[in-house]
Each structure stands twice: as C-alpha cells, then as structure tokens.
C-alpha cells in the first residue's frame, strides 16, 4: 500500500451508506502539502445543502482516519509547491455553476481533473478509464470501510 506524499493529488472516495450493494461514493480531491510536524493538506469537494450544492474546501489533517473514508487514490505526484495555487484555481473554477445543471460530486471531481490535465498540472490517460478504475478500487475497499478498519488504504494509480 502506498503512503501520502507531499505534492501528490488524491481522489478521496467516501461511503454514502453502510450497504455493501451501494456502489456509489462521495468524491473529493485532496492535495497533500506537508508531513511535519503532522500530515496535512487541503481537501476540495462540493456537498449537498438542502436541494443544492455548496463548495467545501478546507485545510485538513488526519485524512487517513476519516470515518466515512473508503480510500485515497493518488492520481498525480511531484506537483511543485509553485503550482499549488494554480491547481486550486483550476479545481475550484466551476464552483459558481455547481447548481446550474446536473452537477454531482463525481462530475465536479472528474471535470476538475480534466482541467488539471489540460493545464498539464497532472497527467493521466483516458478519463473514462480513470473513472472506472477509481470505482473499481473504491469498491474493493468498501467492506473494510463499512467496518471502519483504520487507517484507510492509500492506492496509487501512477
């Protein structure tokens, strides 16, 4: 199993229910920024509020111990600190339109990853294959997330 690396971007998959047959997740992004004095980074995601969505981006520590966390999947590494601001701008670019259509947290994350790839902040192959692989990895860890085995796994797509 991989470990958190400074300058790496992860897709976070969280449980939406304790039902093993539920194959859906809450999707988010996490940029790991430091290991010392304790592991910390920044989480980017949208969440529901009533009948709409709101952005919920914030510094975060203890990411691997989240109660609903299924797994973290590294989708980029070695992002230099000088590009972290650009990454944040690209990730949050559509926050003003999240209630304009059929946004979900999954679509929001996948569109953010596409913008990061277009700007060459990250590199990965086909977006549809990436999505399917992320779902496959998440579902392989669903049972241990339901029983809250800690710490949660970190997988590597690179």
CNS distance restraints for C-alpha pairs under 8 A (distance, minus, plus):
assign (resid   1 and name CA) (resid 153 and name CA) 6.80 0.50 0.50
assign (resid   1 and name CA) (resid 154 and name CA) 6.09 0.50 0.50
assign (resid   1 and name CA) (resid 155 and name CA) 6.14 0.50 0.50
assign (resid   1 and name CA) (resid 156 and name CA) 7.98 0.50 0.50
assign (resid   2 and name CA) (resid 153 and name CA) 7.84 0.50 0.50
assign (resid   2 and name CA) (resid 154 and name CA) 5.33 0.50 0.50
assign (resid   2 and name CA) (resid 155 and name CA) 5.64 0.50 0.50
assign (resid   2 and name CA) (resid 156 and name CA) 6.28 0.50 0.50
assign (resid   3 and name CA) (resid 154 and name CA) 6.11 0.50 0.50
assign (resid   4 and name CA) (resid   8 and name CA) 7.52 0.50 0.50
assign (resid   4 and name CA) (resid  32 and name CA) 6.95 0.50 0.50
assign (resid   4 and name CA) (resid 154 and name CA) 7.36 0.50 0.50
assign (resid   5 and name CA) (resid  32 and name CA) 6.49 0.50 0.50
assign (resid   5 and name CA) (resid  35 and name CA) 7.94 0.50 0.50
assign (resid   5 and name CA) (resid  77 and name CA) 7.45 0.50 0.50
assign (resid   6 and name CA) (resid  31 and name CA) 7.98 0.50 0.50
assign (resid   6 and name CA) (resid  32 and name CA) 5.09 0.50 0.50
assign (resid   6 and name CA) (resid  33 and name CA) 5.04 0.50 0.50
assign (resid   6 and name CA) (resid  34 and name CA) 5.58 0.50 0.50
assign (resid   6 and name CA) (resid  35 and name CA) 6.94 0.50 0.50
assign (resid   6 and name CA) (resid  77 and name CA) 7.99 0.50 0.50
assign (resid   6 and name CA) (resid  78 and name CA) 7.48 0.50 0.50
assign (resid   7 and name CA) (resid  31 and name CA) 6.72 0.50 0.50
assign (resid   7 and name CA) (resid  32 and name CA) 5.75 0.50 0.50
assign (resid   7 and name CA) (resid  33 and name CA) 5.90 0.50 0.50
assign (resid   7 and name CA) (resid  77 and name CA) 5.83 0.50 0.50
assign (resid   7 and name CA) (resid  78 and name CA) 5.03 0.50 0.50
assign (resid   7 and name CA) (resid  79 and name CA) 4.71 0.50 0.50
assign (resid   7 and name CA) (resid  80 and name CA) 6.16 0.50 0.50
assign (resid   7 and name CA) (resid  81 and name CA) 6.88 0.50 0.50
assign (resid   8 and name CA) (resid  31 and name CA) 5.91 0.50 0.50
assign (resid   8 and name CA) (resid  32 and name CA) 5.69 0.50 0.50
assign (resid   8 and name CA) (resid  33 and name CA) 7.94 0.50 0.50
assign (resid   8 and name CA) (resid  74 and name CA) 6.70 0.50 0.50
assign (resid   8 and name CA) (resid  75 and name CA) 7.60 0.50 0.50
assign (resid   8 and name CA) (resid  76 and name CA) 5.40 0.50 0.50
assign (resid   8 and name CA) (resid  77 and name CA) 4.00 0.50 0.50
assign (resid   8 and name CA) (resid  78 and name CA) 5.91 0.50 0.50
assign (resid   8 and name CA) (resid  79 and name CA) 6.20 0.50 0.50
assign (resid   9 and name CA) (resid  29 and name CA) 7.02 0.50 0.50
assign (resid   9 and name CA) (resid  30 and name CA) 5.75 0.50 0.50
assign (resid   9 and name CA) (resid  31 and name CA) 4.58 0.50 0.50
assign (resid   9 and name CA) (resid  32 and name CA) 6.55 0.50 0.50
assign (resid   9 and name CA) (resid  74 and name CA) 5.76 0.50 0.50
assign (resid   9 and name CA) (resid  75 and name CA) 5.84 0.50 0.50
assign (resid   9 and name CA) (resid  76 and name CA) 5.06 0.50 0.50
assign (resid   9 and name CA) (resid  77 and name CA) 6.32 0.50 0.50
assign (resid   9 and name CA) (resid  79 and name CA) 7.93 0.50 0.50
assign (resid  10 and name CA) (resid  29 and name CA) 5.65 0.50 0.50
assign (resid  10 and name CA) (resid  30 and name CA) 5.09 0.50 0.50
assign (resid  10 and name CA) (resid  31 and name CA) 6.38 0.50 0.50
assign (resid  10 and name CA) (resid  32 and name CA) 7.96 0.50 0.50
assign (resid  10 and name CA) (resid  72 and name CA) 5.84 0.50 0.50
assign (resid  10 and name CA) (resid  73 and name CA) 5.07 0.50 0.50
assign (resid  10 and name CA) (resid  74 and name CA) 4.22 0.50 0.50
assign (resid  10 and name CA) (resid  75 and name CA) 5.56 0.50 0.50
assign (resid  10 and name CA) (resid  76 and name CA) 7.09 0.50 0.50
assign (resid  11 and name CA) (resid  27 and name CA) 6.97 0.50 0.50
assign (resid  11 and name CA) (resid  28 and name CA) 5.81 0.50 0.50
assign (resid  11 and name CA) (resid  29 and name CA) 4.68 0.50 0.50
assign (resid  11 and name CA) (resid  30 and name CA) 6.38 0.50 0.50
assign (resid  11 and name CA) (resid  72 and name CA) 5.68 0.50 0.50
assign (resid  11 and name CA) (resid  73 and name CA) 5.13 0.50 0.50
assign (resid  11 and name CA) (resid  74 and name CA) 6.46 0.50 0.50
assign (resid  11 and name CA) (resid  75 and name CA) 6.90 0.50 0.50
assign (resid  12 and name CA) (resid  26 and name CA) 7.96 0.50 0.50
assign (resid  12 and name CA) (resid  27 and name CA) 5.75 0.50 0.50
assign (resid  12 and name CA) (resid  28 and name CA) 4.97 0.50 0.50
assign (resid  12 and name CA) (resid  29 and name CA) 5.71 0.50 0.50
assign (resid  12 and name CA) (resid  30 and name CA) 6.80 0.50 0.50
assign (resid  12 and name CA) (resid  69 and name CA) 7.20 0.50 0.50
assign (resid  12 and name CA) (resid  70 and name CA) 7.62 0.50 0.50
assign (resid  12 and name CA) (resid  71 and name CA) 6.11 0.50 0.50
assign (resid  12 and name CA) (resid  72 and name CA) 4.67 0.50 0.50
assign (resid  12 and name CA) (resid  73 and name CA) 6.54 0.50 0.50
assign (resid  13 and name CA) (resid  25 and name CA) 5.68 0.50 0.50
assign (resid  13 and name CA) (resid  26 and name CA) 5.70 0.50 0.50
assign (resid  13 and name CA) (resid  27 and name CA) 5.02 0.50 0.50
assign (resid  13 and name CA) (resid  28 and name CA) 6.68 0.50 0.50
assign (resid  13 and name CA) (resid  69 and name CA) 6.14 0.50 0.50
assign (resid  13 and name CA) (resid  70 and name CA) 5.47 0.50 0.50
assign (resid  13 and name CA) (resid  71 and name CA) 5.69 0.50 0.50
assign (resid  13 and name CA) (resid  72 and name CA) 6.52 0.50 0.50
assign (resid  13 and name CA) (resid 138 and name CA) 6.51 0.50 0.50
assign (resid  14 and name CA) (resid  25 and name CA) 5.39 0.50 0.50
assign (resid  14 and name CA) (resid  26 and name CA) 4.92 0.50 0.50
assign (resid  14 and name CA) (resid  27 and name CA) 6.55 0.50 0.50
assign (resid  14 and name CA) (resid  68 and name CA) 5.21 0.50 0.50
assign (resid  14 and name CA) (resid  69 and name CA) 4.31 0.50 0.50
assign (resid  14 and name CA) (resid  70 and name CA) 5.06 0.50 0.50
assign (resid  14 and name CA) (resid  71 and name CA) 7.28 0.50 0.50
assign (resid  15 and name CA) (resid  24 and name CA) 7.61 0.50 0.50
assign (resid  15 and name CA) (resid  25 and name CA) 5.39 0.50 0.50
assign (resid  15 and name CA) (resid  26 and name CA) 6.39 0.50 0.50
assign (resid  15 and name CA) (resid  68 and name CA) 5.18 0.50 0.50
assign (resid  15 and name CA) (resid  69 and name CA) 6.30 0.50 0.50
assign (resid  15 and name CA) (resid  70 and name CA) 6.16 0.50 0.50
assign (resid  15 and name CA) (resid 142 and name CA) 7.62 0.50 0.50
assign (resid  15 and name CA) (resid 145 and name CA) 7.45 0.50 0.50
assign (resid  15 and name CA) (resid 146 and name CA) 7.75 0.50 0.50
assign (resid  16 and name CA) (resid  22 and name CA) 7.92 0.50 0.50
assign (resid  16 and name CA) (resid  24 and name CA) 6.87 0.50 0.50
assign (resid  16 and name CA) (resid  25 and name CA) 5.61 0.50 0.50
assign (resid  16 and name CA) (resid  26 and name CA) 6.19 0.50 0.50
assign (resid  16 and name CA) (resid  68 and name CA) 7.80 0.50 0.50
assign (resid  17 and name CA) (resid  22 and name CA) 6.92 0.50 0.50
assign (resid  18 and name CA) (resid  22 and name CA) 7.88 0.50 0.50
assign (resid  18 and name CA) (resid 146 and name CA) 5.59 0.50 0.50
assign (resid  20 and name CA) (resid 142 and name CA) 6.97 0.50 0.50
assign (resid  20 and name CA) (resid 143 and name CA) 6.63 0.50 0.50
assign (resid  20 and name CA) (resid 146 and name CA) 7.92 0.50 0.50
assign (resid  23 and name CA) (resid 139 and name CA) 6.65 0.50 0.50
assign (resid  26 and name CA) (resid 105 and name CA) 6.38 0.50 0.50
assign (resid  26 and name CA) (resid 106 and name CA) 7.03 0.50 0.50
assign (resid  27 and name CA) (resid  45 and name CA) 7.16 0.50 0.50
assign (resid  27 and name CA) (resid 105 and name CA) 5.41 0.50 0.50
assign (resid  27 and name CA) (resid 106 and name CA) 5.23 0.50 0.50
assign (resid  27 and name CA) (resid 109 and name CA) 6.62 0.50 0.50
assign (resid  28 and name CA) (resid  43 and name CA) 7.04 0.50 0.50
assign (resid  28 and name CA) (resid  44 and name CA) 5.84 0.50 0.50
assign (resid  28 and name CA) (resid  45 and name CA) 4.67 0.50 0.50
assign (resid  28 and name CA) (resid  46 and name CA) 7.53 0.50 0.50
assign (resid  28 and name CA) (resid 105 and name CA) 6.99 0.50 0.50
assign (resid  28 and name CA) (resid 106 and name CA) 7.71 0.50 0.50
assign (resid  28 and name CA) (resid 109 and name CA) 6.23 0.50 0.50
assign (resid  29 and name CA) (resid  43 and name CA) 5.71 0.50 0.50
assign (resid  29 and name CA) (resid  44 and name CA) 5.04 0.50 0.50
assign (resid  29 and name CA) (resid  45 and name CA) 6.37 0.50 0.50
assign (resid  29 and name CA) (resid 109 and name CA) 6.83 0.50 0.50
assign (resid  30 and name CA) (resid  41 and name CA) 6.80 0.50 0.50
assign (resid  30 and name CA) (resid  42 and name CA) 5.55 0.50 0.50
assign (resid  30 and name CA) (resid  43 and name CA) 4.38 0.50 0.50
assign (resid  30 and name CA) (resid  44 and name CA) 6.14 0.50 0.50
assign (resid  31 and name CA) (resid  41 and name CA) 5.45 0.50 0.50
assign (resid  31 and name CA) (resid  42 and name CA) 5.30 0.50 0.50
assign (resid  31 and name CA) (resid  43 and name CA) 6.60 0.50 0.50
assign (resid  32 and name CA) (resid  39 and name CA) 7.78 0.50 0.50
assign (resid  32 and name CA) (resid  40 and name CA) 6.17 0.50 0.50
assign (resid  32 and name CA) (resid  41 and name CA) 4.23 0.50 0.50
assign (resid  32 and name CA) (resid  42 and name CA) 6.62 0.50 0.50
assign (resid  33 and name CA) (resid  39 and name CA) 7.85 0.50 0.50
assign (resid  33 and name CA) (resid  40 and name CA) 5.98 0.50 0.50
assign (resid  33 and name CA) (resid  41 and name CA) 4.59 0.50 0.50
assign (resid  33 and name CA) (resid  42 and name CA) 7.37 0.50 0.50
assign (resid  34 and name CA) (resid  38 and name CA) 7.23 0.50 0.50
assign (resid  34 and name CA) (resid  39 and name CA) 5.57 0.50 0.50
assign (resid  34 and name CA) (resid  40 and name CA) 5.39 0.50 0.50
assign (resid  34 and name CA) (resid  41 and name CA) 6.51 0.50 0.50
assign (resid  35 and name CA) (resid  39 and name CA) 4.15 0.50 0.50
assign (resid  35 and name CA) (resid  40 and name CA) 6.51 0.50 0.50
assign (resid  38 and name CA) (resid  61 and name CA) 7.59 0.50 0.50
assign (resid  39 and name CA) (resid  61 and name CA) 5.91 0.50 0.50
assign (resid  39 and name CA) (resid  62 and name CA) 6.63 0.50 0.50
assign (resid  40 and name CA) (resid  59 and name CA) 7.31 0.50 0.50
assign (resid  40 and name CA) (resid  60 and name CA) 5.69 0.50 0.50
assign (resid  40 and name CA) (resid  61 and name CA) 4.25 0.50 0.50
assign (resid  40 and name CA) (resid  62 and name CA) 6.89 0.50 0.50
assign (resid  40 and name CA) (resid  63 and name CA) 7.63 0.50 0.50
assign (resid  41 and name CA) (resid  59 and name CA) 5.73 0.50 0.50
assign (resid  41 and name CA) (resid  60 and name CA) 5.40 0.50 0.50
assign (resid  41 and name CA) (resid  61 and name CA) 6.36 0.50 0.50
assign (resid  42 and name CA) (resid  57 and name CA) 7.18 0.50 0.50
assign (resid  42 and name CA) (resid  58 and name CA) 5.61 0.50 0.50
assign (resid  42 and name CA) (resid  59 and name CA) 4.23 0.50 0.50
assign (resid  42 and name CA) (resid  60 and name CA) 5.39 0.50 0.50
assign (resid  43 and name CA) (resid  57 and name CA) 5.54 0.50 0.50
assign (resid  43 and name CA) (resid  58 and name CA) 5.53 0.50 0.50
assign (resid  43 and name CA) (resid  59 and name CA) 6.20 0.50 0.50
assign (resid  43 and name CA) (resid  60 and name CA) 6.29 0.50 0.50
assign (resid  44 and name CA) (resid  55 and name CA) 7.79 0.50 0.50
assign (resid  44 and name CA) (resid  56 and name CA) 6.46 0.50 0.50
assign (resid  44 and name CA) (resid  57 and name CA) 4.43 0.50 0.50
assign (resid  44 and name CA) (resid  58 and name CA) 6.83 0.50 0.50
assign (resid  44 and name CA) (resid  91 and name CA) 7.64 0.50 0.50
assign (resid  44 and name CA) (resid  92 and name CA) 7.84 0.50 0.50
assign (resid  45 and name CA) (resid  55 and name CA) 6.07 0.50 0.50
assign (resid  45 and name CA) (resid  56 and name CA) 5.50 0.50 0.50
assign (resid  45 and name CA) (resid  57 and name CA) 5.97 0.50 0.50
assign (resid  45 and name CA) (resid 105 and name CA) 6.85 0.50 0.50
assign (resid  45 and name CA) (resid 108 and name CA) 7.90 0.50 0.50
assign (resid  45 and name CA) (resid 109 and name CA) 7.45 0.50 0.50
assign (resid  46 and name CA) (resid  53 and name CA) 6.21 0.50 0.50
assign (resid  46 and name CA) (resid  54 and name CA) 5.43 0.50 0.50
assign (resid  46 and name CA) (resid  55 and name CA) 4.32 0.50 0.50
assign (resid  46 and name CA) (resid  56 and name CA) 5.43 0.50 0.50
assign (resid  46 and name CA) (resid  57 and name CA) 7.78 0.50 0.50
assign (resid  46 and name CA) (resid 105 and name CA) 5.80 0.50 0.50
assign (resid  46 and name CA) (resid 108 and name CA) 7.63 0.50 0.50
assign (resid  47 and name CA) (resid  53 and name CA) 5.36 0.50 0.50
assign (resid  47 and name CA) (resid  54 and name CA) 5.52 0.50 0.50
assign (resid  47 and name CA) (resid  55 and name CA) 6.49 0.50 0.50
assign (resid  47 and name CA) (resid  56 and name CA) 6.75 0.50 0.50
assign (resid  47 and name CA) (resid 105 and name CA) 6.97 0.50 0.50
assign (resid  48 and name CA) (resid  52 and name CA) 5.56 0.50 0.50
assign (resid  48 and name CA) (resid  53 and name CA) 4.37 0.50 0.50
assign (resid  48 and name CA) (resid  54 and name CA) 6.25 0.50 0.50
assign (resid  49 and name CA) (resid  53 and name CA) 5.62 0.50 0.50
assign (resid  49 and name CA) (resid  54 and name CA) 6.50 0.50 0.50
assign (resid  52 and name CA) (resid  99 and name CA) 6.00 0.50 0.50
assign (resid  53 and name CA) (resid  98 and name CA) 6.27 0.50 0.50
assign (resid  53 and name CA) (resid  99 and name CA) 6.13 0.50 0.50
assign (resid  54 and name CA) (resid  95 and name CA) 7.85 0.50 0.50
assign (resid  54 and name CA) (resid  98 and name CA) 7.47 0.50 0.50
assign (resid  55 and name CA) (resid  95 and name CA) 6.32 0.50 0.50
assign (resid  62 and name CA) (resid  66 and name CA) 7.29 0.50 0.50
assign (resid  64 and name CA) (resid  69 and name CA) 7.44 0.50 0.50
assign (resid  64 and name CA) (resid  71 and name CA) 7.87 0.50 0.50
assign (resid  64 and name CA) (resid  72 and name CA) 7.82 0.50 0.50
assign (resid  64 and name CA) (resid 150 and name CA) 7.74 0.50 0.50
assign (resid  64 and name CA) (resid 151 and name CA) 5.54 0.50 0.50
assign (resid  64 and name CA) (resid 152 and name CA) 5.22 0.50 0.50
assign (resid  64 and name CA) (resid 153 and name CA) 7.39 0.50 0.50
assign (resid  65 and name CA) (resid  69 and name CA) 7.48 0.50 0.50
assign (resid  65 and name CA) (resid 150 and name CA) 6.26 0.50 0.50
assign (resid  65 and name CA) (resid 151 and name CA) 5.36 0.50 0.50
assign (resid  65 and name CA) (resid 152 and name CA) 6.29 0.50 0.50
assign (resid  66 and name CA) (resid 152 and name CA) 7.73 0.50 0.50
assign (resid  67 and name CA) (resid 145 and name CA) 8.00 0.50 0.50
assign (resid  67 and name CA) (resid 148 and name CA) 6.57 0.50 0.50
assign (resid  68 and name CA) (resid 145 and name CA) 6.89 0.50 0.50
assign (resid  68 and name CA) (resid 146 and name CA) 7.90 0.50 0.50
assign (resid  68 and name CA) (resid 148 and name CA) 7.78 0.50 0.50
assign (resid  69 and name CA) (resid 145 and name CA) 6.63 0.50 0.50
assign (resid  69 and name CA) (resid 152 and name CA) 6.83 0.50 0.50
assign (resid  70 and name CA) (resid 138 and name CA) 6.34 0.50 0.50
assign (resid  70 and name CA) (resid 141 and name CA) 6.09 0.50 0.50
assign (resid  70 and name CA) (resid 142 and name CA) 5.99 0.50 0.50
assign (resid  70 and name CA) (resid 144 and name CA) 7.76 0.50 0.50
assign (resid  70 and name CA) (resid 145 and name CA) 5.04 0.50 0.50
assign (resid  70 and name CA) (resid 152 and name CA) 6.56 0.50 0.50
assign (resid  70 and name CA) (resid 153 and name CA) 7.57 0.50 0.50
assign (resid  71 and name CA) (resid 138 and name CA) 6.38 0.50 0.50
assign (resid  71 and name CA) (resid 141 and name CA) 6.95 0.50 0.50
assign (resid  71 and name CA) (resid 152 and name CA) 5.72 0.50 0.50
assign (resid  71 and name CA) (resid 153 and name CA) 5.12 0.50 0.50
assign (resid  71 and name CA) (resid 154 and name CA) 5.83 0.50 0.50
assign (resid  71 and name CA) (resid 155 and name CA) 7.29 0.50 0.50
assign (resid  72 and name CA) (resid 152 and name CA) 7.79 0.50 0.50
assign (resid  72 and name CA) (resid 153 and name CA) 6.51 0.50 0.50
assign (resid  72 and name CA) (resid 154 and name CA) 4.78 0.50 0.50
assign (resid  72 and name CA) (resid 155 and name CA) 6.14 0.50 0.50
assign (resid  73 and name CA) (resid 134 and name CA) 7.37 0.50 0.50
assign (resid  73 and name CA) (resid 154 and name CA) 5.82 0.50 0.50
assign (resid  73 and name CA) (resid 155 and name CA) 4.66 0.50 0.50
assign (resid  73 and name CA) (resid 156 and name CA) 5.55 0.50 0.50
assign (resid  73 and name CA) (resid 157 and name CA) 6.60 0.50 0.50
assign (resid  74 and name CA) (resid 154 and name CA) 7.42 0.50 0.50
assign (resid  74 and name CA) (resid 155 and name CA) 6.21 0.50 0.50
assign (resid  74 and name CA) (resid 156 and name CA) 4.79 0.50 0.50
assign (resid  74 and name CA) (resid 157 and name CA) 5.77 0.50 0.50
assign (resid  74 and name CA) (resid 158 and name CA) 7.18 0.50 0.50
assign (resid  75 and name CA) (resid 122 and name CA) 7.79 0.50 0.50
assign (resid  75 and name CA) (resid 124 and name CA) 7.44 0.50 0.50
assign (resid  75 and name CA) (resid 156 and name CA) 6.98 0.50 0.50
assign (resid  75 and name CA) (resid 157 and name CA) 5.60 0.50 0.50
assign (resid  75 and name CA) (resid 158 and name CA) 6.49 0.50 0.50
assign (resid  76 and name CA) (resid 122 and name CA) 5.63 0.50 0.50
assign (resid  76 and name CA) (resid 123 and name CA) 6.95 0.50 0.50
assign (resid  76 and name CA) (resid 158 and name CA) 7.15 0.50 0.50
assign (resid  77 and name CA) (resid 122 and name CA) 7.92 0.50 0.50
assign (resid  79 and name CA) (resid  83 and name CA) 6.70 0.50 0.50
assign (resid  79 and name CA) (resid  84 and name CA) 7.33 0.50 0.50
assign (resid  79 and name CA) (resid 121 and name CA) 7.08 0.50 0.50
assign (resid  79 and name CA) (resid 122 and name CA) 7.73 0.50 0.50
assign (resid  80 and name CA) (resid  84 and name CA) 6.97 0.50 0.50
assign (resid  83 and name CA) (resid  87 and name CA) 6.13 0.50 0.50
assign (resid  83 and name CA) (resid 121 and name CA) 7.56 0.50 0.50
assign (resid  84 and name CA) (resid  88 and name CA) 6.20 0.50 0.50
assign (resid  85 and name CA) (resid  89 and name CA) 6.28 0.50 0.50
assign (resid  86 and name CA) (resid  90 and name CA) 6.18 0.50 0.50
assign (resid  87 and name CA) (resid  91 and name CA) 6.04 0.50 0.50
assign (resid  87 and name CA) (resid 116 and name CA) 6.83 0.50 0.50
assign (resid  87 and name CA) (resid 121 and name CA) 7.07 0.50 0.50
assign (resid  88 and name CA) (resid  92 and name CA) 6.06 0.50 0.50
assign (resid  89 and name CA) (resid  93 and name CA) 5.76 0.50 0.50
assign (resid  90 and name CA) (resid 112 and name CA) 6.65 0.50 0.50
assign (resid  90 and name CA) (resid 115 and name CA) 6.28 0.50 0.50
assign (resid  90 and name CA) (resid 116 and name CA) 6.42 0.50 0.50
assign (resid  91 and name CA) (resid 109 and name CA) 7.96 0.50 0.50
assign (resid  91 and name CA) (resid 112 and name CA) 4.79 0.50 0.50
assign (resid  91 and name CA) (resid 113 and name CA) 7.46 0.50 0.50
assign (resid  91 and name CA) (resid 115 and name CA) 7.42 0.50 0.50
assign (resid  91 and name CA) (resid 116 and name CA) 7.34 0.50 0.50
assign (resid  92 and name CA) (resid 112 and name CA) 7.52 0.50 0.50
assign (resid  94 and name CA) (resid  98 and name CA) 6.60 0.50 0.50
assign (resid  97 and name CA) (resid 101 and name CA) 7.84 0.50 0.50
assign (resid  98 and name CA) (resid 103 and name CA) 5.80 0.50 0.50
assign (resid  98 and name CA) (resid 108 and name CA) 7.92 0.50 0.50
assign (resid  99 and name CA) (resid 103 and name CA) 6.86 0.50 0.50
assign (resid 103 and name CA) (resid 107 and name CA) 5.96 0.50 0.50
assign (resid 103 and name CA) (resid 108 and name CA) 6.40 0.50 0.50
assign (resid 104 and name CA) (resid 108 and name CA) 6.06 0.50 0.50
assign (resid 105 and name CA) (resid 109 and name CA) 6.18 0.50 0.50
assign (resid 106 and name CA) (resid 110 and name CA) 6.17 0.50 0.50
assign (resid 107 and name CA) (resid 111 and name CA) 5.99 0.50 0.50
assign (resid 108 and name CA) (resid 112 and name CA) 6.17 0.50 0.50
assign (resid 109 and name CA) (resid 113 and name CA) 6.22 0.50 0.50
assign (resid 110 and name CA) (resid 114 and name CA) 6.26 0.50 0.50
assign (resid 110 and name CA) (resid 127 and name CA) 7.70 0.50 0.50
assign (resid 110 and name CA) (resid 131 and name CA) 7.64 0.50 0.50
assign (resid 111 and name CA) (resid 115 and name CA) 6.33 0.50 0.50
assign (resid 112 and name CA) (resid 116 and name CA) 6.27 0.50 0.50
assign (resid 113 and name CA) (resid 117 and name CA) 6.15 0.50 0.50
assign (resid 113 and name CA) (resid 122 and name CA) 7.88 0.50 0.50
assign (resid 114 and name CA) (resid 118 and name CA) 6.15 0.50 0.50
assign (resid 114 and name CA) (resid 127 and name CA) 7.52 0.50 0.50
assign (resid 115 and name CA) (resid 119 and name CA) 6.23 0.50 0.50
assign (resid 116 and name CA) (resid 120 and name CA) 6.13 0.50 0.50
assign (resid 116 and name CA) (resid 121 and name CA) 5.19 0.50 0.50
assign (resid 116 and name CA) (resid 122 and name CA) 5.72 0.50 0.50
assign (resid 117 and name CA) (resid 121 and name CA) 5.89 0.50 0.50
assign (resid 117 and name CA) (resid 122 and name CA) 4.98 0.50 0.50
assign (resid 117 and name CA) (resid 123 and name CA) 5.53 0.50 0.50
assign (resid 117 and name CA) (resid 124 and name CA) 7.29 0.50 0.50
assign (resid 124 and name CA) (resid 130 and name CA) 7.83 0.50 0.50
assign (resid 125 and name CA) (resid 129 and name CA) 7.55 0.50 0.50
assign (resid 125 and name CA) (resid 130 and name CA) 7.14 0.50 0.50
assign (resid 126 and name CA) (resid 130 and name CA) 6.22 0.50 0.50
assign (resid 127 and name CA) (resid 131 and name CA) 6.22 0.50 0.50
assign (resid 128 and name CA) (resid 132 and name CA) 6.28 0.50 0.50
assign (resid 129 and name CA) (resid 133 and name CA) 6.03 0.50 0.50
assign (resid 130 and name CA) (resid 134 and name CA) 6.11 0.50 0.50
assign (resid 131 and name CA) (resid 135 and name CA) 6.28 0.50 0.50
assign (resid 132 and name CA) (resid 136 and name CA) 6.16 0.50 0.50
assign (resid 133 and name CA) (resid 137 and name CA) 6.15 0.50 0.50
assign (resid 134 and name CA) (resid 138 and name CA) 6.09 0.50 0.50
assign (resid 135 and name CA) (resid 139 and name CA) 6.04 0.50 0.50
assign (resid 136 and name CA) (resid 140 and name CA) 6.25 0.50 0.50
assign (resid 137 and name CA) (resid 141 and name CA) 6.77 0.50 0.50
assign (resid 137 and name CA) (resid 155 and name CA) 7.90 0.50 0.50
assign (resid 138 and name CA) (resid 142 and name CA) 6.24 0.50 0.50
assign (resid 141 and name CA) (resid 145 and name CA) 6.32 0.50 0.50
assign (resid 141 and name CA) (resid 153 and name CA) 7.90 0.50 0.50
assign (resid 142 and name CA) (resid 146 and name CA) 6.27 0.50 0.50
assign (resid 143 and name CA) (resid 147 and name CA) 6.53 0.50 0.50
assign (resid 144 and name CA) (resid 148 and name CA) 6.01 0.50 0.50
assign (resid 144 and name CA) (resid 149 and name CA) 5.56 0.50 0.50
assign (resid 145 and name CA) (resid 149 and name CA) 6.17 0.50 0.50
assign (resid 145 and name CA) (resid 152 and name CA) 7.39 0.50 0.50
